């Protein structure tokens, strides 16, 4: 039986259950705490995260994919503590966010790919936790440094078979991401183009999927982050239309929610978006999708079968 790496070690893919493909246990100022340890409030973050995961357990969620790479405030020690307290699997990411550190700028994609592969095959830092997914990002536009990042991620993916998920913002960057992945010889069916479904543009989503790609409708609960986005009810309509057209096998779902984050500017976003929590899909969105005409089988496809398929497509190629 195929397995996937989690923060507790390898888990059989048949045991993943309902899976949210784009979440964050925590986004923390780990680089700040290295110099000002008195600012670190990790104990409170762990406690809040344990409460959050207890709520997920109650709703039958089996797995969350934590897409927090090193330069977005990944805290493996904290994730290990949370994982030890919950039956929900936590799949951890390697890769990089769009604010690529100066250290990596100007370097060859293969150097960056080597770093990602190490976290997949050997472990993250000095821990035994191995990454089970590669997170890549481009924001506003694809700058040369982002192209290097995308190519590095594609090469690490092909060397290991570990799937890719992306931050594509605006969502139209998804086609450019796919172009670069295709040039690197990547199988688009093993990659998720993230942050889709936020606008009423189903033809664009069809274009992404018709080329073999998978899309992540992964911002449920965020209603006021971007004036161009519609609300979650609009995302429900888009998903229902795509499912009616036969695309349920190429969609995964999530919230992009964060259990605890110490960025000062985020609290206002949380205040304006009270539904931006990791229980919004089981509590509200899943019933709304069924009401909109999505079948139970299609919902299971998006939440269970599609994530499992992504993690079962293993091996270098």
N, C-alpha and C positions, 0 to 999 in steps of 0.2 A: 504494500500500500504506500503511495507517495506521502511524503511528509513535508511540512513547511516549518521553517525556523520561527520560534516565538521567544518572548522574553523568559519563558520557562524551559526552553529547549525545543526539540523537534516534536511536532504534533501531527498526527495523521490528518490529511486533508478531509477525510470523511467526518472528522470531529469538529470542523470549523463552525458549522451551523450558520445561523443568520450573521452576516458579516457586513459591517459598515466599512467601506473601502477608503475613506479619507477623513480621518479624525486626528486629534492631538491629545495625548495624555496631559502634557504640559508644554508650555513655551516659556523658557526661563532665561534669565540673564546669566547663564553659566560663565560667560567670559568676564562679566562684571564681578561675580562672586569669587573668582580666582584672585582678585586684587582687593576686594572689599567683602570679606566673608561675613561680616556682621550684618550685611544686607540680605543674606540668604534666609528665606523663610520656608525652607523645604518641608519642615515638619507639618506646617499648616497645609501645604500643598498636598502632601501624601494623605492626610486625613480627609481633605475635600475630595480627592480622587477616589479614595476607598468608598465614600458615600455614593459617588457618581457610578462606580462600577457595581455597587450593590443594586442600584436602580436598574442598570442594564441586565443584571442577572435575573431580577424579578420579571423582566419583560422577555426573557428567553433569548437574549442576544448572545451569540457564541463567541464572536471575535470582533475586535476592532483593529484596523490597520492604522498604526501611528505613523504619519507621514512627516515627522519632524526630523530633518537632517541636522548635522552638526552645527551648521551656521544659522539655524533658526532657533537654537536654544534647547537642543536635545539633551536630556539628563538621564543617562542610562541607569545610574544608581537609584534615582527616584522611580523610574519605570520598574526596576527589579523589585523594589519594595511594594509597589502597587500590585504587580503581577503575583507576588506571593500571597496576597490577601484576596484574590478573586479567581473564580473559575473561568472568567472571560479571557480568552486568549488575546495577547497583545503582540502583533507583528510589528517589528521595528524596521525603520528605514535607514539606508545609506543614501548617498547622493548629495545634492546641494540645492539650496534655495537660490533665488535669482540675484541676491546681493552677494555675489561671489567675492570671497576675501581676496585682498591684494596678493596674498601669497600665491594664489592659483592663477592670477591674471597673467597672461603671457606664456603660460606653460602649455605643453603639448597635451592633447586629449588623452593620450595613452598614459601619461603620468597620473592624471586625474582618475582614469579608469582603474589603474593599479590600486589606488587608495580605496575605491569603492569595492573592488574585488577582495581586498584584504578584510574589510568589514563583513563581507558575505561569507568568506571561506574560513577565516581565522577567528574573528570576533572584534567587537568594538572596543577600542582602547585596550585596557588590561582586563576586561571582563570576558566571560564566556558567551555573552549574548551575541548572536550572529544576526545580521540583517536579512530580512526576508523579502524586501522590496526595495526598488531604487526610485527615489523621489527626485524629479527634475523640475525646473521652473524657468519660465520667461515671462516678463512683466512689461506691459505697454508696447514693447517692441523686442525683436530678437537682435540684440547687439552681438558683435563678434564674440564676446566672452560667453554669451549664452549659447551660441552655436557650438563653441568648444565644449561647454557643459553637456549639451544634448548629445553631441557625438561621443563624448566620454561615457555617458550613461548607456548609450546604445551599445558601445563596445563591451562595457562591463556586463550588460544584459546578455550579449551573445556568448561571452566567455563563461557565464555561469548559469544561464537559463532563468535567473530570477526576474520576475516581471517588473515593468516600469509603470509608474503613475506620474502625472504631470500637474503642474500649476500652469494653466493657460489663461492669462488675463491681459487684455480682453479675450473673450472666448475664441475670437477669430484667429488667434495665434495657433490654434490647434492644427489647422491645415499645414502651416509652416513647420510645426513640430513633426507632423507626420512625414512631410517631405524629407526632412533631415534624417529621420529614423529610416525611411525607405532607402535613402542613399547609403546608409550604413548597413543595409541588408537585414534590417530587423523585421520580424514578423509582426505586423500591426495588430493581429488578433491577441498578442501577448502583452499589449500596452494599453493603458487607460489614459485618454485625454481628459483631464479634469476641468472642473468649473464650467460645465456645460449645462444647458437647460435654463439659464437665467434670463433668456430673452425669447420672445415668441417667434423663433426662426427655425422651425422643424426641418426645412429643406437643407439648412446648413448642417444640422445634426445627421441627417440622412447621408449627406456627402461624406462626412467623417466615417460613418459606419459602412457605407457601400464599398469603401476601399478596404474593408476588413477590420476596421478599428473598433474599439470599445470606448464608450463615453461614460464619464462619471457625472451624474446629476447629483452633486455633492455639497450644495449650499442650502439645504432645507433648513429653514428657521432664520436665515439672514434675509431680512426684508428691506433694510435701509442702508446697505453698505455702498450701493452704487445707484445713482438716480436712473441709470439706463435699465436696471434690473426690474423684472416684475416680481410679485410676491410669490410665496410658496404655492398658492392656489394656481398661479400661472404655470409653475413648474409641473404641478400635477396634471394640468391640461396637456402640456407638451409630452410628458411621459405616457399618458393615456393614448394620445394620438399615435405616438411612435409604436406603442405596443399593439394597437389596432392594425398598424401597417406591417407587423411582423418583426419588429426590431427588439423584442424583449430579451433576446439572447445576446445582445450587445450593449446592455445598459447595466451599470452598477449604481448604488445609491449610498448617500452619506450626508452628514451635516457640516463637515469642516469645523466641528465644535472643539473648544479648548477647555479642558478641565480647570486649569489654573494658568494664568498668564500674568506676568509682572510688567508688561508694557503700560506705562501710565495712560496712553491715549486710547486704550482699548475699552476701558470701563464705560465710556460714553456709548460706544457701539453696543455693548452688552445691554445697557439701560434702554436703548432704543429698540432692541431686538430680544424681547423676553422669551421668544420661542427658540432662540439659538442654543439649544441644549441637546444632548445626545439621546434623549428619550422622545424627541418630537416625531421621528418617523414611526416608531411603534404606536405611540399614543394618538397621533393625528393624521400623519401622511398616509400610512398604510390603509386605514379605513377610508380616507378620501380617495385614494387610488382605486380601491374596490368599488366605491360609489361611482367613480368616473368610468367604469367599464373594464378596468384591468382585472383579469381573472386571478384566482388564488394561485393557479399554476404559474402565471406570469410573474406575480409578486415573488413567489418562491424562486423562480428563475433568476430574478435580479438580485435577490438578497442572499441566496444560498448557492445555486448552481453556477452562476457566472463567476463569482469570486473563487469558488473551488476550482473551476476549470483553469482560471488564470494561474493558480498556484500548482496545479497538477501538470501544466505544460513545462516540463523540466528538461534540463540538460543543455549543454553548449551546442551551438550550431553555427 
